[in-house]
């Protein structure tokens, strides 16, 4: 059985020189982050495909996609957070070269994913009854229900896919998950326009067809992940080691998963409420918001991938009893993400209208996208920093304090500021995201300081190159 990177020194931990350490940590992080980012981009591209297919159906259909995506994101993020301990605890076991403990996390993880996924399906399906009370446009609600319910059903296979993806990442086999996700997006890209528009003997199913395509793509991905975990020799020796006892691992995942899931829920719940704030301004504003969010989520894949990578690397270091490696890893991740998000901010501010035209949006939607793009661009750097800091803290299994930060910054500051700037200051949909950025900025500062405090003064162990 091969040894883990932490045990063998294969994490790419740098030399004693500051410059060499930074370059070594960047190599280590990007070696894991790049495949994670590719997989995340594939997920984002599924949303782009849906937006492109829905755009010709009119602003109401595109607005329905936007509204569904805003609420779906709450459940997706909560599932991801709740299942995050699967990857963190497996990475710690991998860092300690304990195959039985890794296999126990796999056995517990899929049970947890099945339970959480089924609960998410039921909750999202039931929440459609609340939409008429949220002041959303009537023409959007008229076409929403079938797409909403099919999208809700896709959460169960998505939860299973999440659990296995985190396991593959934790044992440094991220490209396996990427391959499956690329195939899933290909399934979605082929099925979505066919089911929406019809053809080859199939009647058009309209917007509902996009929801069915998403469900089938997620189902294919989950089945493929489980099959590869059992059949491929490398993953099998870690994920299906004999004598793995999963009940204790399941209890630990539940203990750590609840606060992580709550933190994700608070963050993305606030994003969803901000999306509802945009919906108050009508179907055109919702359509513009969907175009903008589709693009920004693609750009945001690097911070998300880097957050996942730094969390896994820190967990592996903890498993290898080398906590001193944690702050250098965190600092390298923060520098890389800050540089990327600065470029993304400039691009959104300058080329928002041109990007919207690529989606085939009408002139009214393009005009609103140009304004929202400037507002969203302003908050990109803070959003990237807070995301990476959170990922690093999760790798240290520090979740309760960040949850309090999320509650205060998103619900106590970001949402009130969003409402005030969009309505009181009369800035419209752009004001929603300008106000939201204020909460992100405070969260970014608070979480980075927390990470530095937890890792200050610990000396890294020397590692071979």
Buried (B, 14 or more C-beta within 10 A) or exposed (E): EBEBBBBEBBBBBBEEEEEEBBBBBBBBBBBBBBBBBBBBBBBBBBBBBBBBBBBEBBBBBBBBBBBBBBBBBBBBBBBBBBBBBBBBBBBBBBBBBBBEBBBBBBBBBBBBBBBBBEBBBEBBBEBBEEBEEEEBBEBBBEBBBBBBBBBBBBBBBBBBBBBBBBBBBBBBBBBBBBBBBBBBBBBBBEBBBBBBBBEEEEEEBBBBBBBBBBBBBBBBBBBBBBEBBEEBEBBBBBBBBEEBEBEEBBEBBBEBBBBBBBBBBBBBBBBBBBBBBBBBBBBBBBBBBBBBBBBBBBBBBBBBBBBBBBBBBBBBBBBBEBBBBBBBBBBBBBBBBBEBBBEBBEBBBEBBBEBBBEBEBBEBBBBBBBBBBBBBBBBBBBBBBBBBBBBBBBBBBBBEBBBEBBBBBBBBBBBEBBBBBBBEEEBBBBBBBBBBBBBBBBBBBBBBEBBBEBBEEEEBEEBEE
